[in-house]
Amino acid sequence: MDFRAFTQTHVYEKQSAPKEKDKSSIQCLECYDRNVYIGTKDATVQHLMLPSSTNGDQSPGQSKTREGRTRKLGSNNPITQLRVVPLFNHLLVLWDRSVTALNMFSLEPVPGLKKIQHVSLFEVSDSLLAAQVACVEMVTSSSRRKVIRIHVVGVDRWDVVKEVPLLHDPVALAVDGASVCVATSDRYLLCDIRTGSSEELFPHSHSRQRVFVISVGRGEFLLNGPESLGMFVMKTGICQRPPLQWPQEVLAARVCFPYILTLQPQVLSVYSMVDQQRKQTVSLSGAKGLLSTSDGVLVFTERDIFSLRLVPMEEQIQALVRHERVEEALLLLDGVQGRRPLDSYKELQNAITCLAGFVHFCQEGFSEAKDLFITGELDPREIIRLYPDMQSCLSEDFQSQLDQVNKGRDLQVLCQEDRNTFHHYLAFLGDFLRAVKGTEQGLKCSTEVDCALLRLYVELGDTENLQQLVAFPNECRLDHCVPVLEQHNRLFALGSLYQCHGNLLDAIKTWVKIADGFHKDPSCSDVYGHIVWTLSQLQDEDAVWKFADWTLQKNQEIGVQIFIKRPPDDRFETQDVLALLEKYPQALLLYLEFLIYDLNSEEERHHTCLALAYVTQMLRNEEEADLRKTRGKLQQLLWESKFYDVSTVYERVKSANLHMEKAILLGRAGEHSQALQVLVHQEVDFQAAEAYCCRAAQGRDSQFRQTLLLTLLQIYLSSEELTSAAVDLLNNNPRVFAAEKIIQLLPDSWSIQLVSQFLVGSLRETFHQRRMSRLQKALGQVELMRHKVIWMQASKTTFRLDRGKKCKVCQRDLAEPQFACNLHGDLMHTSCTGFSSP
């Protein structure tokens, strides 16, 4: 594999006489800092001192491993285990089924620490006791009994403090704090050295595979499980990582986070704990075992020791990136951050995330690419620069950080050869830039983002997004964007861009050219309406006056909205507006309506001008429907307004054929008789005359209405031609006219039959009123009688007023001779009667 997680160095070769090679072969190793201890087959302990650097870059002239002291323990039984106790400078040796303590540097026996005999296995625990008191814990398994023992080791003594019985002899064990994981002949167990309790995990195939237990740290163990699975088990008995599939002939394994190294007869394999995949293989013929160190592992054969040192994480991640294995790089980075925090973690994560985004980008995985670019805080300019015709959006001082590696497809070629695919890339650019616009990521280069979006929307013909961009605050450069919009005839958007950047006159001039037909831009169907709305919201009065005439000449009804639709706190002087609108009668009428009906103006000249404007409009040749509508407005104004000059308006209408209006004006002047004469003789509209009486009497007493109708009747009676109108008036209003008065006014020539309907109705009304009066009088008498009965009943009742009697309302004593009583017989002060309940 091209990727290397570890670098290999040959650090030591044991020199022995040919006849002694087999006897002095290496059996086990122990290491602390630069000190390495070798246990040999002939019961010899040898101390080595490694050079300060053991990486693979060492030249032959650099320092080499130095041999220290050597100690022969006795007979030729092999040394099976070595463990250091740095707290006391002890080196513990398992030899000849006994644990012996030597000094780490002199290799002399430690006085006071006698051999612990009958031991098959042992491990030293990194217990919390070591940090609190001057002692450590050691776990041993007995070679005679099925137990494990816990020892407390001091500087000059060790004592057994507990025994934990087992059902089978242990063949491997590992310690992590208070937890011991034991492999017996057929299964794995978890034991708690504090409580002595044990828990079965799962069986194994000791006959077909090497059984071992390794402490991973943080309460976790690595076991060689069934079916050649590397099983991670927590001290709670649960697995938090997926198992690792490794070969059946694994001899040993060690953990150097985030990797697991497994030793086979001819090769050492490196697996990742992050994704359980094999990352590296190292050929090592004849290797016998592994030993973990602070920065890697030591591998030993019978004669040699090799160092596999962990390559710094930054270098590993960068190597994966160079090989475009960005997903692996991200997994590795996230996996090690929790255990080995990197100073450059954030920068590395962002860089790798962005590179992963470029991989998806090239494969048209646009959704994933966008998410990764945003997560990786990619400078949006790095994407913009990939697109042809977009480089002009970038500032001259921009320097790409990705120039050293080509991370994108050649979009220039794609643009020419496959427009459909290139269109998808353009759509992605829009999605990405919209997502970062306004965020911290996009604000760093907001000008470039907005310029690129504008050019993109023009290219895609995206009118909606283009207008939204230019109509709201943006950082588009005018020197770049104006030519683009002009070239593509996007003049409406150009005007909006001018407006957004404060160039109001240029904006309106641009739109005026469209409205006048000098330019065509189908993106806006009502440019004129937009101009009017803009002018109505514009605070620059000079600009409004500059375009007011053009607006009104185009359409008076719409153009006048530049004055009507203005914000309440930004309206123009009314007199100035009226002076301008004198040339535009329709606009003047609408503006006057706005003043009176919306702003509730009470100025006489406004009401008078509006009435005259209605008259002027009616006198023009208009369609009948519009004439009826305008006349209705005029009549409503004449009836309801109290502020216009009656004489001025009357002078205008008296010569016109507007009889109803004349009548209203005469009535407003108090000339009701003349008004009715006009309606009867000039307008010849009897219904209108009767309606006039009702309308003029609104808000007045019934006597006034009766007077008006009586006047109208007299007008009818003055002419024989109006007899039928008089009869209809009487028949329609029998309740208004009193029969005794009307009979005296009627001509002698009228017959009873002619006015019989009126007479019947009038008499019925008279009888009805008389009966209602009698009924009301009777009801009043009944009510009076009821009160008299209540009074009589109350006056015949005897009340006893004893000492201490209290008022029902205020609860104070009744101490005066006067008192009151309610309908329930409760007594109270006369002053409390207003507060009593019924």
ZINORQUI-V330662 format. One record per residue. N is the residue number from 0. PHI is phi as a letter, one per 30 degrees, with the letter a starting at -180 (999 if undefined). OMEGA is omega in whole degrees, 0 to 359 (999 if undefined). Layout:
n=(N,N)
phi=(PHI,PHI)
omega=(OMEGA,OMEGA)
This chain:
n=(0,1,2,3,4,5,6,7,8,9,10,11,12,13,14,15,16,17,18,19,20,21,22,23,24,25,26,27,28,29,30,31,32,33,34,35,36,37,38,39,40,41,42,43,44,45,46,47,48,49,50,51,52,53,54,55,56,57,58,59,60,61,62,63,64,65,66,67,68,69,70,71,72,73,74,75,76,77,78,79,80,81,82,83,84,85,86,87,88,89,90,91,92,93,94,95,96,97,98,99,100,101,102,103,104,105,106,107,108,109,110,111,112,113,114,115,116,117,118,119,120,121,122,123,124,125,126,127,128,129,130,131,132,133,134,135,136,137,138,139,140,141,142,143,144,145,146,147,148,149,150,151,152,153,154,155,156,157,158,159,160,161,162,163,164,165,166,167,168,169,170,171,172,173,174,175,176,177,178,179,180,181,182,183,184,185,186,187,188,189,190,191,192,193,194,195,196,197,198,199,200,201,202,203,204,205,206,207,208,209,210,211,212,213,214,215,216,217,218,219,220,221,222,223,224,225,226,227,228,229,230,231,232,233,234,235,236,237,238,239,240,241,242,243,244,245,246,247,248,249,250,251,252,253,254,255,256,257,258,259,260,261,262,263,264,265,266,267,268,269,270,271,272,273,274,275,276,277,278,279,280,281,282,283,284,285,286,287,288,289,290,291,292,293,294,295,296,297,298,299,300,301,302,303,304,305,306,307,308,309,310,311,312,313,314,315,316,317,318,319,320,321,322,323,324,325,326,327,328,329,330,331,332,333,334,335,336,337,338,339,340,341,342,343,344,345,346,347,348,349,350,351,352,353,354,355,356,357,358,359,360,361,362,363,364,365,366,367,368,369,370,371,372,373,374,375,376,377,378,379,380,381,382,383,384,385,386,387,388,389,390,391,392,393,394,395,396,397,398,399,400,401,402,403,404,405,406,407,408,409,410,411,412,413,414,415,416,417,418,419,420,421,422,423,424,425,426,427,428,429,430,431,432,433,434,435,436,437,438,439,440,441,442,443,444,445,446,447,448,449,450,451,452,453,454,455,456,457,458,459,460,461,462,463,464,465,466,467,468,469,470,471,472,473,474,475,476,477,478,479,480,481,482,483,484,485,486,487,488,489,490,491,492,493,494,495,496,497,498,499,500,501,502,503,504,505,506,507,508,509,510,511,512,513,514,515,516,517,518,519,520,521,522,523,524,525,526,527,528,529,530,531,532,533,534,535,536,537,538,539,540,541,542,543,544,545,546,547,548,549,550,551,552,553,554,555,556,557,558,559,560,561,562,563,564,565,566,567,568,569,570,571,572,573,574,575,576,577,578,579,580,581,582,583,584,585,586,587,588,589,590,591,592,593,594,595,596,597,598,599,600,601,602,603,604,605,606,607,608,609,610,611,612,613,614,615,616,617,618,619,620,621,622,623,624,625,626,627,628,629,630,631,632,633,634,635,636,637,638,639,640,641,642,643,644,645,646,647,648,649,650,651,652,653,654,655,656,657,658,659,660,661,662,663,664,665,666,667,668,669,670,671,672,673,674,675,676,677,678,679,680,681,682,683,684,685,686,687,688,689,690,691,692,693,694,695,696,697,698,699,700,701,702,703,704,705,706,707,708,709,710,711,712,713,714,715,716,717,718,719,720,721,722,723,724,725,726,727,728,729,730,731,732,733,734,735,736,737,738,739,740,741,742,743,744,745,746,747,748,749,750,751,752,753,754,755,756,757,758,759,760,761,762,763,764,765,766,767,768,769,770,771,772,773,774,775,776,777,778,779,780,781,782,783,784,785,786,787,788,789,790,791,792,793,794,795,796,797,798,799,800,801,802,803,804,805,806,807,808,809,810,811,812,813,814,815,816,817,818,819,820,821,822,823,824,825,826,827,828,829,830,831,832,833,834,835,836,837)
phi=(999,d,d,b,d,b,c,c,b,d,c,a,b,d,c,b,d,e,d,c,e,d,d,c,d,d,c,a,b,b,b,b,h,c,c,c,c,c,c,c,d,c,i,c,c,b,c,c,b,d,d,d,b,b,d,d,c,d,c,d,d,d,d,c,d,c,d,c,d,b,b,c,d,l,d,d,d,d,d,c,b,b,b,c,b,d,e,c,i,c,c,c,b,c,b,h,h,b,c,c,c,c,d,d,c,d,i,d,e,d,d,j,c,d,d,c,c,h,c,c,b,a,b,c,c,d,d,d,d,d,d,c,b,d,a,b,c,b,c,b,c,d,d,c,b,d,b,c,c,c,c,c,c,c,d,b,a,b,b,d,c,a,b,b,d,b,d,b,d,d,c,a,a,b,b,b,i,c,c,b,c,c,c,c,d,b,a,c,b,c,b,c,d,d,c,i,d,b,b,d,c,a,d,b,c,d,d,c,b,d,c,b,b,b,d,d,j,h,i,b,b,c,b,d,d,d,i,h,c,d,c,c,b,d,d,d,j,c,c,c,b,d,d,c,d,b,d,d,c,d,c,a,b,b,c,b,e,c,b,c,c,c,c,c,e,b,a,c,c,c,c,c,d,d,b,i,c,d,c,a,b,b,d,b,d,i,d,c,a,b,b,d,b,d,b,l,b,c,c,b,c,d,b,b,b,c,c,c,c,d,d,e,e,e,d,d,d,d,d,d,d,d,c,i,c,d,d,d,d,d,d,d,d,d,d,d,d,d,c,b,e,c,d,c,e,d,d,d,d,d,d,d,d,d,d,d,d,d,d,d,e,d,c,i,d,d,d,d,d,d,d,d,d,d,d,d,h,d,d,e,d,d,d,e,d,d,c,d,i,c,d,d,d,d,d,d,d,d,c,d,c,c,d,d,b,d,c,b,d,d,d,d,d,d,d,d,c,b,d,d,d,d,d,d,d,d,d,d,e,d,e,d,d,d,d,c,d,i,d,e,d,d,d,d,b,d,d,d,d,d,d,d,d,d,d,d,d,d,d,d,i,d,d,d,d,d,d,d,d,d,d,c,e,b,c,d,d,d,d,c,d,e,e,d,d,d,d,c,h,c,d,d,d,d,d,d,d,e,d,d,c,i,c,d,d,d,d,d,d,d,d,d,d,d,d,d,i,d,b,c,b,d,d,b,d,b,d,e,e,d,d,d,d,d,d,d,c,d,d,d,d,d,d,d,d,d,c,d,d,e,d,d,d,d,a,d,d,d,d,d,d,d,c,d,d,d,e,e,c,b,d,d,d,e,d,d,d,d,d,d,d,e,d,b,d,d,d,d,e,d,d,d,e,d,d,d,d,c,c,h,d,c,d,e,d,d,d,d,d,d,d,d,d,d,d,e,d,d,d,d,d,b,d,d,d,d,d,d,d,d,d,d,d,d,d,d,d,d,d,c,d,c,c,d,d,d,d,d,d,d,d,d,c,d,d,c,d,c,d,d,d,d,d,d,d,d,d,d,d,i,c,d,d,d,d,d,e,d,d,d,c,c,d,h,b,d,d,d,d,d,d,d,e,d,d,d,d,d,i,c,d,d,d,d,d,d,d,d,d,d,d,d,d,d,d,d,d,d,b,d,d,c,e,d,d,d,d,d,d,d,d,d,b,d,d,d,d,d,e,d,d,d,d,d,d,d,d,d,d,d,c,d,d,d,c,d,d,d,d,e,d,d,d,e,d,d,d,d,d,d,d,d,d,d,d,d,d,d,d,d,d,d,d,d,d,d,d,d,d,d,d,d,d,d,d,c,c,c,c,c,c,c,d,i,d,c,d,d,c,c,i,c,d,d,c,c,d,d,a,b,b,d,d,c,i,d,c,a,d,d,d,c,d,d,c,d,c,d)
omega=(177,182,178,174,181,173,186,176,175,188,183,173,184,179,179,176,183,182,184,185,183,183,185,181,183,179,181,180,169,186,170,184,180,182,178,180,181,170,187,181,182,173,179,174,181,181,176,176,182,174,183,179,180,181,186,182,183,176,183,182,182,184,181,179,179,178,177,184,177,178,176,186,181,182,188,175,184,172,186,180,172,175,179,172,186,182,182,185,179,168,182,186,173,184,178,180,178,176,181,180,176,172,186,188,179,184,175,177,180,179,177,179,179,179,170,188,178,179,177,179,172,176,177,183,171,185,175,179,182,180,184,180,184,176,175,180,179,180,178,173,184,177,181,183,180,180,166,183,176,180,169,186,175,183,183,177,170,186,174,181,181,173,177,182,177,178,182,179,177,176,176,176,176,185,172,183,181,183,176,175,187,171,175,184,183,183,177,180,170,180,175,185,176,184,183,180,179,182,178,179,180,180,176,181,184,182,184,183,177,180,176,178,183,175,179,185,180,176,184,180,175,184,173,188,180,178,176,177,171,187,175,182,175,180,175,179,181,178,179,177,174,180,181,178,178,184,183,186,178,181,182,178,176,180,170,191,8,184,172,180,180,182,175,186,185,187,174,182,180,179,178,174,182,182,176,179,178,186,185,173,180,179,180,182,175,180,184,183,182,175,179,174,182,183,179,178,169,178,181,169,179,185,190,174,179,176,172,185,182,175,179,186,180,180,178,182,179,177,177,179,180,179,178,175,190,179,176,180,179,178,180,181,180,182,185,187,181,184,181,183,180,179,183,186,185,180,179,181,180,182,182,178,179,178,175,177,179,176,177,179,180,181,180,172,193,181,179,180,181,180,181,178,180,178,181,177,180,174,182,180,178,177,182,185,181,188,175,180,178,182,180,178,185,177,184,184,180,176,181,176,182,183,185,180,178,185,183,176,177,184,177,178,181,180,183,188,185,184,181,178,180,178,177,178,177,179,177,180,178,179,183,182,176,182,183,181,180,176,179,179,182,182,179,181,186,179,180,180,183,178,180,178,180,181,180,180,177,181,183,184,182,185,184,180,178,181,179,180,187,183,180,182,182,181,180,175,183,182,179,190,181,178,180,181,179,181,183,178,176,187,177,176,178,178,178,178,176,183,182,181,174,179,189,182,178,180,183,178,179,180,180,179,177,181,179,175,179,177,179,176,184,184,178,184,183,180,181,178,179,178,180,180,179,180,180,180,187,178,178,184,181,180,179,180,182,184,184,181,179,182,183,177,181,181,184,185,179,185,181,180,176,176,184,187,181,176,184,183,184,180,181,175,185,183,178,180,180,179,178,187,177,180,186,188,180,177,179,180,181,180,177,175,178,180,187,188,180,182,177,178,178,179,183,184,179,180,179,179,180,179,179,178,176,180,180,181,180,182,175,179,180,175,185,181,179,179,179,181,180,181,177,178,180,182,178,179,182,179,194,184,178,193,183,179,186,184,180,181,181,178,182,187,188,179,181,181,182,187,180,180,176,181,180,181,177,179,178,177,179,181,184,180,178,179,180,176,179,183,183,188,181,180,182,181,185,178,178,180,179,178,178,180,180,182,181,182,180,181,179,180,183,180,180,177,180,179,180,180,178,176,179,179,180,177,179,184,180,181,179,181,184,181,181,178,179,178,179,180,179,182,181,186,182,183,183,185,174,187,184,179,185,181,180,181,187,177,180,183,181,179,177,182,183,183,183,180,179,183,179,181,181,179,177,180,180,178,181,179,180,180,179,178,179,181,179,179,179,179,178,179,178,179,178,180,180,179,178,178,179,181,180,180,181,184,180,182,179,179,179,182,181,175,180,177,186,177,180,186,186,177,173,183,174,187,181,181,180,176,179,181,177,185,181,179,179,182,180,173,177,179,182,184,180,182,184,176,182,999)
